[in-house]
């Protein structure tokens, strides 16, 4: 049976999402990175350091590995209990659908970041962030994460089809961090396995949404497979379908 493509529904408010809840990528750092207990950064200091990191990447003065290492370190240092962070969350720009809520905290020419909230058992379907290094820290709850690389096109699986090779599959919990890069594990899917999972999600540089692709597995039992065949769907076609 062919899996059903998830169409992005109309935007809804956080209030609507929370009321609905009441009624009803990622490459790990040494398996999964542990909780951070060192120096803490409030939101203002965190923003300054992340922006400087993004600017250095845009100038080409540091390489992708340095961006990944420093970015994850800063995510671990962010004090999510600081008053400045709480104010930033309260003032965040919110968008989403019945599957997830995005709270944008920071957006600039070289960086984009916020909090991704996923409901119980909901899936953010397989997709990519072309050219971006993505850094994640789980704030609360648990999420199952799959990461894949594109293995290539094959005439055996039909036109518009690609084969994906699994890079990782992990359960991430509060305090864990994860990473995707332009070259490794960029295609990913997320499924909340708790009532709600909340995660910090930052990209350096921001990916172009118009260049993003979604990947629809041709079978429903892809979750346990190391290699899967998918329809590769452009962002525009995905939204219009």
N, C-alpha and C positions, 0 to 999 in steps of 0.2 A: 504494500500500500504506500502510495507516495505521500510524504509528509506535507502538511498544509502550511503554506507560507503565511507568516504572521504579517498582516497589513498594519501599518502604523495608524491607530485611530486618532480622533480629534484630541487636541490638547485639553487637559483637565487641571483643576487647581489642586494644591496639596490638601486643602480642606476636604475636597471631594474624594481624594484618594484615601485619606485617613478614615473617613466615614465608611467608605467601601470596605476597607480592611476590617473594620469593627464588625461588619456583617458577614462577612464570609469566613588575564588572558597571565592562567598567566604564569609565565615562567617563574618559579619560586626561587628565592635567594637561599641557596643551600637547603634544599627541600622546601621549607617555608620559613621565612625569617621570623625570629623570635620577637617578643615584645621589647620595646625600647625603654630603658630605665636611666638614660644619661641626661644630658642638658636638654631643657625644654625651650621651645620658641613660641612666643605668642603669635597671633595672626599677622600683626604688622611686620614683625621681624621676619617671619616666614615668607611673606609676600616679597619683601625686599630681596631676600636671598634667592628665591626661586626666579624672580624677574632677572636678576643679575646672571643666573645660570643660563636662562633662556637667551639672553642677549649675547652671552659669550658663545653659545652654540651657533647663533645666527651669523656671527662674525667668523666662524670657523676656527676660533682660537682653542677650542677643546673638542675632543672627539666624542662619538656617541656613547662609548663605554663610560667615560667620565660623567656625561650627562645622566646616564642611568644610575651610576653609583651615588653621585651627589644628590640627585633628585630623591632617591629612596631614603637616603640618610636624612634629608630635610623633612620628608613625610613622617619619618619616625619621631623626629624632634618636635613636630607641631603639637602644641598643647591644646587638645580639643576641649578642655575644660576651662580655658582662659576666657575672660569676659570679651576680649576682642574677637575671638573666634565665634563665640555665641552670637555676638552682634552681627558678624558677617553672615552667618547662617540665616538669621532673622531677616536680613536685608537682601538675601539672594534672589536672583531671577529664577523663577520656576517654570519648567515645562515638562511635558511627559505624556503618558497615555495609560491605558488600563494595565499595562505590564510593568512600567517603571516610571519613576519621577527623577528628573534631573534638576539639581539646585546649583546654578552656576555661581561660583564665588569669585572667579578671576578670569578675565579674558583680555588678551593683548595680542599684538602682532605676532609674538613669538611663543605665546603660552596660552593654554586654556585649561581650566580646572574647576572642580566642584565636587558635589556629593551625588553619587548614584544610589537611589533607593529602589530595591526590587522586592516585590511582594512574595509571599510564600508560594513556592513551586512555580512561579512565573519564570519564563526564560527570555533572556536577551539573545535572540537568534544569532547564529554564526554571521560575523561581519568582520570587516577590516578597518584599520585606521592608517591608510597609506602614507608612508614617509614619517610617521610619528613614533617617538618613544613614549610609551604609556606606562605610568607608574601608579600603583594602587596600594592603598592601606585600608584594611577592613576596620570600620569603626565599631560596628555591632552586628550580631547575627553571624550566620554561616552561609557560604556560597560555594557551589561546585563550579569549577572553571575548567574549560577545555581550550587548548591552543593547538592550532594546526598551521602547517605550511602548505602552500600550493605545490603539488607534485608535478603539475603539468596538465595539458589537454590530451585527450585520447579519443581517437576515432571510434574506439570500441564502446564508449559510453555516450556518444552522440554529440551533436553540434550544440555549442553553448554550455557544455559540461566540462567540469574540471575534477581532478582527483586531489583530495586533501590527505596529507599524512600527519598523524597526530604527533605533537611535540610533547604535550603534557596533559595530565588530568589530575586535579587536586581539589581537596576541600580546604578552603581558606576560612579562618576564624578571626575574631576580634584581635587586633594587634599584628596580624600577619601582613606582609607586603608581597607584592608580585610585580612582574615586569613583562612588557612586550616591546620589541624593537622593530624597526623597519624590515629587518632581515630574518627575524626569528620569532615564531609564535604570534605573528601579527593578526592572524585570523583566529577569532575566539568567540566563545559563547559562555554565558553565565546563567546559573539557575539558583535562586534562593532556596535553601533547605531549612530555613528558619522562618518564623512569622514575618519578619522583614529583615533584609540585610542592607546595611548602609556602608558605603565605602568612599573614601577620598579617591578621586580619579583625575590625574593631571597628565597633560600631553605637551611635549616639547619636540618639535614645533607643533602648533595645532594642525590637524589634518584638514584637508579640504573636503567638506561633506559631499560636494558634488562628485568627488572622485571615489567615494566609498562604494564598496560592493557588499551585497548580502549573498549568503550561500545557503541554498535549500537542498538538504540531503534528499536523495530519491527514495530512501527507506526510513521508516520511523524508528528503527532500532540502531541508529548511528551512535548512540551514547557510549556504547562499549567497544566500538570498532576503532582499530588503529589506522585504517584507511577507509575513506568514504568518497563516494561519487556525489557531486552536487551540481545543481544549476547555479551558475554565476550570474547574479542579477545586479544591474547598475542601480545606484541610489534613485535615479529618476523613475526608472521602471518600477522599482519596489514601492515607491510612494504612490505611483499612479495606479498600481494594480488593485 
